[in-house]
Structures are given as structure tokens and as C-alpha cells.
């Protein structure tokens, strides 16, 4: 579905947020310092950076400044216990896309995450319709001709990655990067397994998922 980099030095909060996001179908990597995040981000296809401000060493503001200075365009959601108007203005002026103060409601956080990821994918609506298939990112659900499709978390992630780019080739490496985090064991045939499952679950009524040798996979437009 999408890959997120979470930068949070509070280990308990980081574990909780990572678990919450993974349960929603996102691949999540966690960094505990801004320095670590700045080393990781250029090499990975992240759709969102969730950034705490009160980090040890380089704080979140400086990390954000450096990220934008070097041309990083990944959407950034700032999380902070600071609730001062000046801090919110500073973060937005430095290039943050959204701002959420601690403590926050989990469902509110997920709504912010969904909106920012849709923006990064160039989608105004959470609902994608391709022929008989309807994918709703707000509920991580899919239907064929109005009937729910029973999907596991990673099946949904692969489906959404293909549906959101229907008619375009999605490389195998790109699918792996979006569906699996650093800590996830990934076998060489993992993507093929999920594609096979999806083809069966979408059935003849759903859009075809084609394999293009040496290139990747493409969901046909209907």
C-alpha cells in the first residue's frame, strides 16, 4: 500500500505507532534519531515521513530543513508535544505538510496519514474503481461487484499498489519496497505468492494482473 518512515525516540510510542500503522497495511521503518533518518530516506521509496520534533541531537526542525534543502519531496507529518503556535508555523514554513500535537487520537492520526499518502500518490479520493473492482483506502477494503473481497494485510497492500497505478507497470522491487519494511523477512518469491492469491480472489470479474517478464506487474484498466 505505502511505505512510511517513523522517526520517534520514545521507544514505547514508536512501537505502538508502528504496530498501529502496520495493522492498517503500511510498511513501516523506524528511526530513533534525525541523523539515522537522514541517512535512510534518500535510498528508499517512502510515501510519508512521520517526524517527532523533540529528538536527541539534531531536532526535527533541523532534520526537516536539511531534508528539504537537499531536495527531498516526501510528505512530512510532524508529531510533537509542543503546542505553541510559533512551532506550528515554523514547521510548516520549513516544509512540513501537516502537524499533529501529542497526545493525539489514533483514528485522527490515521486520517492524517491517509490524506497525506493520497496526496503523495496524486489521488484526491480514497476510493479507486477499476471495472468491477472498488478499493477503499480509508477502510483498507476491496469489493468485486459490491461483494467484499477477503484480503490479508499484505494482499491488500499489493492490491492497492497495483490498483493505484492501474495501466502502468509496477516493478517487483518497487512492490517489495512498499509492502515490506526493513525488519520483514522477504523471500525471493514473496511477491509472486501474493499476486497468485490476488488473481484467485479477484476472479474472472476482477481486473487482470499481468506479469511482464523482466519489468514487473500491471493491473489492466477495464
HUJOTA-V510314 format. One record per helix or strand of 3 or more residues. SS is the DSSP state (helix for helix, strand for strand). FROM is the first residue (numbers start at 1). TO is the last residue. If there is no record, write none. Layout:
[[SS:FROM:TO] [SS:FROM:TO]]
This chain:
[[strand:3:7] [helix:11:23] [strand:27:31] [helix:34:43] [strand:48:52] [helix:60:69] [strand:75:80] [helix:85:93] [strand:98:101] [helix:106:120] [strand:127:130] [strand:133:136] [strand:141:144] [helix:153:163] [helix:172:179] [helix:190:202] [strand:209:212] [strand:216:219]]
